[in-house]
Amino acid sequence: MTSKKKIFLAPLVASCILTLSVGEIQATDHTSPLKEGNSPSNDLSSTNAGKMRTRVDSLREKNGKVFADDDDYADKGRDHRRGKNGPKSLSLGQHPDVYNDQIQPVATAIDYHNGMIYLFNYENDKLIIIDPTTLPGWPGNVPLQHTVVMPEGKRIYITSDNTKDHPSYIIALSVNEINWDTRLASLTVNAVLAADSPNNPSELPFVTPVNKVQAIPNWLIGRGTQIHGPTLLPYSDFLYFTEFTSDRIRVINYKTNEFVSFDPIVIPGYTEQTHGVNFNRSGTIGLGTGYFFDNSIIDIYRPNRETGELQTVGQIMLGNEKKHAAFTHFVYWLDERYAVTASMQLDKTSLTPSTTKDIIPPSVWLLDTQEGTAKEIVKYTNHANGHGVFRSASDIAVVNGKLYIAEEDTLDYTFGNDGYISVFDLTDREKPRFIKRLRPGFELPKGYAVAHTISPTPDHRHLLVASWVSGYVLKIDTETDTVTKVWGPSDGLVKPHGIFAAGGLR
């Protein structure tokens, strides 16, 4: 199997137009537009107020026809949550991402080392640790990978890796009760979906190092099937996962907890080494990453919200054949047309084509899904005080008008020495302005390494950042850009991974 190289961009044409007609509703901030029931949860209570967002863009064809309006999800620092009169009532036209008012302040994660499931309450800073092997129907002592929690906090999905005794699984759990005071939770296994057969090897391209800059670390290669990149398709019943170790996108109906009839999705030249297909808030476009060496392509899909199928639209290259960035972990949408992604690869490998003169080191790119272009907006820096990307850029988030980058030390020859979280002003999305870099032993805990996953809370008030190497989950205040809560080894965390805040699409 080889990395994707061919690039083609077809014009984006509206496949469907969402039409909703409802009265005014009480809107929580940045809630998920998933089709759900409106029954309240008695186990997790939360009051989240809303924020007004300004429409700044629209997705248009070249003739000017608008088929998907945009919202400015970067927020520009506006915050109405503390208004004297409480939350404002918004019409659906003003706030099209409204799901309901039952978003719960819970985030989920797993532990690579001990197989625990973590439940975090980011409002009262409490933590519940669950041993899933005690649950009737749990498939056994399997290595866990990613999590999803639905907005109302009543359903959780866990993925596991393939072993010689077990296939890789997608496990659906019901949340019966959570008591944050007693730190106890009751879960039920609803479904265990086997994604393959036991002892199934990975299908990653063979790669070797060719210099002293870019290593080929063991954590990335040589294992069996791994199910990563969970994403929810807005205005649908579908939950997507990707096998970055192969070329398969997995799709389940979360109402029935079954694979859809056409699962898996395999599209040669597109679905290889994908770490999540990330959808815009209207659910009209999906962007797939290239999570492996020398994969410099972002894939563009048009999802069918009725069936869950994906249609290829085109591909965007991060640079050109002679000079490009590669190895992307995540895509974050700014609105309905523009998104940002960040790269991790440091230098050439044996997979690098002979036509490639340079690999652009870790950097951030602005994607225009209408024009099919990518522009480098944050360049690499070679020191911690520099105004660029210092380590491999894993996750990114854009909230309150600021770009946050999780920087991890995982792809060079000195694994896990440090990790940083850099912050940029994104008032001008084409020219981010460096604000600060949170550093181990200063703004971050001493010994902190590998900032890997960022999950914003639905109101964008906080970021939850997980480090599976140093054992920390941090809560960062996005108004002050300071760490306000640290969960770590003293709380029982060892290698937390796959953090997911309820109300998000990923």
Protein Blocks (a to p, Z undefined) as FASTA:
>chain_A
ZZdfbdcddddddfbdcddddddddddehiafbdcdfbdcfkbgcdddddddddfbdcdd
fkopafbdcddfklnopafklgfnlpadddfklmmmbcbfmbccbdddddfklopacddd
fklopacdddfklpghiabjcddfbdcddfkopaccddddddfkbccdddddddfbdcfk
nopacdddfbdcdfbdehiacfbdcdddfbfkbccdfklgopacddehiacdehiabdcd
ddfklmcdcdddfklopacfklccddehklgoiehjaddfkopaccdddddehiabdcdd
dddfknopacdfbdcdehdfkbccehifbdcdfblmbccdddfbfbdcfklcfklmbdcd
dddddddfknopacdfbdcdfbfkbccdfbdcfbdcdeehiacdddddfkbmbehkbccd
ddddfkbmmlccdfbdcdehilpcehiahifbdcddfklmaccdddfknopacdddfklo
pafbdcdfknopabdghiacehiaZZ
